[in-house]
């Protein structure tokens, strides 16, 4: 096995222009919100929370706020993808691990990635909460 694999950095502008082929295996580093209990000084010293996600690039969605869609898994029968949506404005950097051509040999579902990707919809049972003020 070849040990000299190198990651290629992908500019967010390339992704916005649609130059990255769907089905490419990528790593995305992005800024996320956090909910941590600590002293105010701790929050001021290290406010950034960087996340790293990897998966298959499935495209960009959204009209007002563009989101990178990162495929994590697929239901074979329906070809519906489970995915993470990452706002483009929060992305620190993107690296290409394997191009689409290599991934097509490994994962058959990538061959049928067209303009639109079917994402699974999750049903959320929301509980109504009423708030009373004194």
C-alpha positions as CSV (number, residue, x, y, z in Angstrom):
1,X,0.0,0.0,0.0
2,X,1.3,3.4,-0.9
3,X,2.2,5.5,2.2
4,X,2.8,8.9,0.6
5,X,-0.8,10.1,0.4
6,X,-1.1,13.8,0.7
7,X,-4.2,15.9,1.4
8,X,-5.0,18.7,-1.0
9,X,-6.4,21.9,0.4
10,X,-9.7,23.0,-1.3
11,X,-10.6,26.6,-1.3
12,X,-14.2,27.4,-0.1
13,X,-14.5,29.4,-3.3
14,X,-14.0,26.2,-5.4
15,X,-16.8,24.6,-3.5
16,X,-19.1,27.7,-4.0
17,X,-18.4,27.6,-7.7
18,X,-19.3,23.9,-7.9
19,X,-15.7,22.9,-8.9
20,X,-15.4,20.0,-6.4
21,X,-17.0,16.9,-7.8
22,X,-19.8,15.3,-5.7
23,X,-18.7,12.1,-4.2
24,X,-15.2,13.3,-3.3
25,X,-14.1,12.2,0.2
26,X,-13.2,15.3,2.2
27,X,-12.2,16.5,5.7
28,X,-13.9,19.8,6.8
29,X,-12.7,21.9,9.8
30,X,-15.3,24.4,10.9
31,X,-16.2,26.6,13.8
32,X,-19.1,25.5,15.8
33,X,-21.1,26.9,18.7
34,X,-20.6,25.4,22.1
35,X,-22.4,25.3,25.4
36,X,-19.8,25.0,28.2
37,X,-19.9,25.9,31.9
38,X,-16.8,27.7,33.0
39,X,-15.4,30.9,34.5
40,X,-15.8,33.9,32.3
41,X,-12.0,34.1,32.0
42,X,-12.0,30.6,30.5
43,X,-14.6,31.7,27.9
44,X,-12.6,34.8,27.0
45,X,-9.3,32.9,26.6
46,X,-10.5,30.1,24.3
47,X,-13.9,31.0,22.8
48,X,-13.4,29.0,19.5
49,X,-14.6,25.5,19.1
50,X,-13.2,23.8,16.0
51,X,-14.9,20.7,14.7
52,X,-13.5,18.2,12.2
53,X,-15.9,16.2,10.1
54,X,-15.1,13.8,7.2
55,X,-17.3,12.2,4.7
56,X,-18.5,12.4,1.1
57,X,-19.1,15.8,-0.5
58,X,-22.7,15.9,-1.7
59,X,-22.9,19.5,-2.8
60,X,-24.0,22.9,-1.5
61,X,-27.6,23.8,-0.6
62,X,-29.4,26.9,0.5
63,X,-30.4,30.2,-1.1
64,X,-29.7,32.8,1.5
65,X,-27.2,30.8,3.7
66,X,-25.1,28.3,1.8
67,X,-24.4,25.0,3.5
68,X,-21.9,22.3,2.6
69,X,-23.6,18.9,2.6
70,X,-21.4,16.1,3.9
71,X,-22.6,12.6,3.4
72,X,-22.1,10.2,6.3
73,X,-24.1,7.1,5.3
74,X,-26.6,5.9,2.8
75,X,-29.7,3.6,2.9
76,X,-29.1,1.3,-0.1
77,X,-32.7,0.5,-0.9
78,X,-33.8,4.1,-1.4
79,X,-30.4,5.7,-2.0
80,X,-31.1,8.3,0.7
81,X,-28.2,9.9,2.5
82,X,-27.7,10.8,6.1
83,X,-25.7,14.0,6.1
84,X,-24.2,16.9,8.1
85,X,-24.9,20.5,6.9
86,X,-22.1,22.9,7.6
87,X,-22.6,26.7,6.9
88,X,-19.9,27.8,4.4
89,X,-19.2,30.9,6.4
90,X,-18.1,28.8,9.4
91,X,-15.6,26.6,7.4
92,X,-12.0,27.1,8.4
93,X,-10.6,24.7,5.7
94,X,-11.4,21.7,3.5
95,X,-9.0,19.0,2.4
96,X,-9.5,16.4,-0.3
97,X,-8.7,12.9,0.8
98,X,-9.8,10.9,-2.2
99,X,-11.3,12.2,-5.5
100,X,-14.7,11.1,-6.8
101,X,-13.1,8.6,-9.3
102,X,-11.4,6.6,-6.5
103,X,-14.5,6.7,-4.3
104,X,-16.7,5.4,-7.2
105,X,-14.7,2.2,-7.2
106,X,-15.3,1.8,-3.5
107,X,-18.9,3.0,-3.0
108,X,-21.4,2.2,-5.7
109,X,-24.0,4.8,-4.7
110,X,-21.6,7.6,-5.7
111,X,-22.1,6.7,-9.4
112,X,-25.7,7.9,-9.3
113,X,-25.0,11.3,-7.5
114,X,-26.6,13.8,-9.9
115,X,-27.6,17.3,-9.4
116,X,-29.9,16.5,-6.5
117,X,-29.2,14.3,-3.6
118,X,-32.0,12.6,-1.6
119,X,-31.4,13.3,2.1
120,X,-33.2,11.3,4.8
121,X,-35.7,13.3,6.8
122,X,-35.9,12.7,10.5
123,X,-39.2,13.0,12.4
124,X,-38.8,15.0,15.6
125,X,-41.4,14.6,18.3
126,X,-41.6,18.2,19.7
127,X,-43.1,18.7,23.1
128,X,-44.9,22.0,23.6
129,X,-43.6,23.9,26.5
130,X,-45.5,26.8,28.0
131,X,-43.6,29.5,29.9
132,X,-45.3,31.6,32.6
133,X,-43.8,34.7,34.0
134,X,-44.5,36.1,37.4
